[in-house]
């Protein structure tokens, strides 16, 4: 089995634009080699928002060299970018945006959600691109809830949504540039579910709700991340009560990382060029 390396507790809440708050659960600024190809994991835990005339902004910036993967669990999120793509993410939807050579991106509460208010919960991952893909044109995948395969776990222990990677014979919905997996898992109280992640991969678990004992030893609770060792392949999860979690894993890129805000490249020279391109308007405009 993959041994538990550590339990990561969330950083203090980060005040976002328009008063929105999320927590950074891990970042490439701290032990990037233990998370690669993932760079960052932000989690907005369940929060109730009252009706409001202003559509609160969740995220907005220039980006180059990586991908953002946004999972909406509750609420609605409207996005747009400088390539002309736009849409609304509803609960269960996933947006996989590859900034690659660069774009401007903005996400905010949808007009309907702002007007009506309600519960809000989302996860956003930053996924590093291999060097060969950083110069490609930007692209995006809007994966609706119905496009993401759902499979029953053995012994009626729960379900798994295969967002990326392959679970048994079921391929995930998303295209990605390096070997990885992203599985949204629900396990019923009192049941055990077992999963396999390749030897040598980085892997971790984010507990969204409930509590789970990992490999019959370590207990993890909501908003905690369980970081696993690269050695071994198997992960056994015992749900103490109805539990929802996100399992992410990937083959390390083993490439240098140079980052400056939302620019993630391989060399300082590439960062300098990204800043120059942004200053000269080469990322387009949001209109």
N, C-alpha and C positions, 0 to 999 in steps of 0.2 A: 504494500500500500504506500501511497505518497504520504510522507510524514508532514505534520503541521509545522511550518517554520515559525510563524508568529501570527498573532491576532492584531489587526490594525484598527484602532479606534478613530472615529472621525475627528478631523480638525475642528476648531471653533467655526460656527456658522459664518459663512461669507455673505455679506450684504451685496446683493446683485443690483442691477439696474432697476429703478422704480420700486425699490424695497423688497424685491424678491430675494430669497435666501436659499443657498445650497451649501452642502458640505463637501469638501474634497477628501476623499477616502484614501487615495494614493496619488502620487505625482511622479513624473520623470525627474523631478528635482531631488528626489530621495530614492536612491538605489534603483536607477533606471534599468539596470541589467536584470533585476528580479521581476520586472513586469513586462518587458519587451515581448511582443510588439505593441503592447498597450502602454500609453503614455500617462493617462490621467483618468480617474474615475470620480465623477461628481454625482452626488445624490441629493435630490430635493425630496425629503421625506414627506409623508402625507401632511398637508396643511390646508386649512379651509380659508378661502378668499371670499370676502363679501362682494356683492355687485359693485362695479366701479365704472365710471365713464372713461377712464384712461386704460388703454390696453398695455399692461405692464410688459416690459421688454425682458426676455429671458437671456438672450445672448445676441451680441452684435459686434462683429469685428472683421478685419481682413484676416485671411488664413492662407498658409502655404505649407506644403510638404507633409500633410497628415490628413486623417479622416476624422470626422465627428459622427458618432453613432448615437442617436437620440431615441430613447424608448419612453413612450408616454403610457403611464399606468392609469392616471386619473386626470381629467381636465382635457383641454384642447389647446394645441399649439399651432400657430400659423408661422410659416417660414417663407423666406424669399432670398434669392442671391443674385449676384451681378451677371450671371449667365442667362437670366430671365426665367429661371425655374421658381415655382412657388407652389404652395399647397397647405393643407390643414391636416395635422395629425390628430387622430381621435384615440381614445383608450385602446391599447393593444397594437397600435401602429408603431412602425420603426422607420426612421429616416437615416439613411447611410450616405453621408456626403463626403466625397473625395475632393478636397481642395486642390491637391496636386500642385500645379504650377501657379495657382493663386486665384482667389476670388474674394468678394465681399459677401458676408452672410449675416442675416438678421432673423431672429426668432422672437415671438412674443405671444401672449395670450390671444386666442382668437376673439373676434368681436363678440360672438355669442357667449363665450365663457366669461369675458369681462363683464358683459351686461347681466348675466345670470348669477355669476359667482359659483362657488362649489368647491369640492375637494380637488387637490392638485398634488400629483406625484410623478416624478420623472427621473430617469437616469441618463447621463450623458458620458460617453466614453470618447477619449481621444485615442486613435489607433495610428501608429507610425506607419509611414509608407517606406518600402525599400527604396534605396537610392535610384534604382532604374525607373521607378514610377513617379518620382517627385516632379519630373518635368512634363508629365502627361497633361492633357487638357482636363479641367475639372469635370466631374460627373456626379450624378446622384441617383439613389434608389429610394423610392417611396414605397415601402412595403406595408400594405394594409393588413389588418388583422387576419383577414381571410386568406392572404397569400402566404402566411407563415405556417408551415406544417405543425400539427399537434399530434403527438403520439401518446398512448397510454403506457405507463411504466409497468414492469412486471408485477404480478400479484396484486393488481388493482391498488398499488401504493400511491398513485398520483398521475401527473401528466408532465410532458415536456414539450415546450415550443422550440423548434430547431431553427433559430434565427440564422446561424452561420455554422459551418463545419458539418460533420456528418455524425448522426446518432444511429448506431447500428446500420441499417440499410437506407436510412432516410437522410438525403442531403438537405442542407439548410437553404433558406430562401435567398440569402444575400451572396453576391459576388464579392470576393476580397482578394487582395494582392499578395498575401503571404499565408501560409498554413495557420489557421486559427479556428477556434470554436467559440460560440456564444449561445448558451442554452438558458432558457427561462423555465424554471422548474417549480412545480408544486408537489409537495409530499404530504400525505394525510397523517394526522396525529397517530403516533404509535407504530408507524410503518418505517421500514428501511428501504432505501433505494441505493443502488450501486452504479458507478459510472467509471469510465475508463478514459484517461488522458495520456497521450503518448509519452514514453520515457524521454526525458530531456527537455520537455516543454515547460514553460512557466504556466502556472495555473493558480486561480484564486476563486473564492466564493464570496459573494455579497449577500448577506441575509436581509431580505426586505421585510418580512414579517414572520412571527413565530420564533421558534428556537430549534437548533439542530445540533446533534452531537456528531462530530467529524471523526471517523475512524475509531469510534467507540471510546474516544478520550476527550477531545476538546469541545466544549460547549460554546456555541456562537449565537448571539442575539441580534436583534434588528440594528441596522446601520454599522455592523461590524464586518470587516473583511478578513477572511481566513486565507493567509498566504501559505501555499504548499511548496514542498521541496520538489526539485526537478526529478529526483530519483523516484523510481516506482511508477506504476500506471493506474492503480485502482484507488477509488475514493468511495467509502461507505458512509452514508448519511442516515442518521436515525432522528426522525422528527419527534420532538417532545410534545408538540402540538401542531395544528395545521400550519405549514411553513411554506413560504415562497422565497426563492433565492435565485440568484444569477450566477451561473458557472461560466467563467471565461478562461481560455487557455490559448497558448500560441507558441509556435516555434520561435525562439529568440532570433532577432535579425542579425545580431553580432556586427552592427555597423555603428560608427561614431554618431553621437547625437549632439548637435549644437542647436540650442533653442533660445529664442528671444520673443517672449510673449506668444502670440499665435503663429509664429514662424518656426518651423521645426525642420532643420536641414542637417547636413553631415559636416559642413565646414563653416568657419567664421566668415570666409569669403562669400559663401552662399547666403548667409544671413545679411551681410552688407548689401548684396545685390537685391535681396528681397525688400529691404527697407528702401532702396533707391527706386525699385519698380513701383512700390506702393506710393512713394512721394510723387512720382511722375504720372500717377493715374493709370498704370497699366493693369490694375486689377478690375477695371470697369467701374460702374456705378450702380447704385440701387434704384436710381430714378426718383 
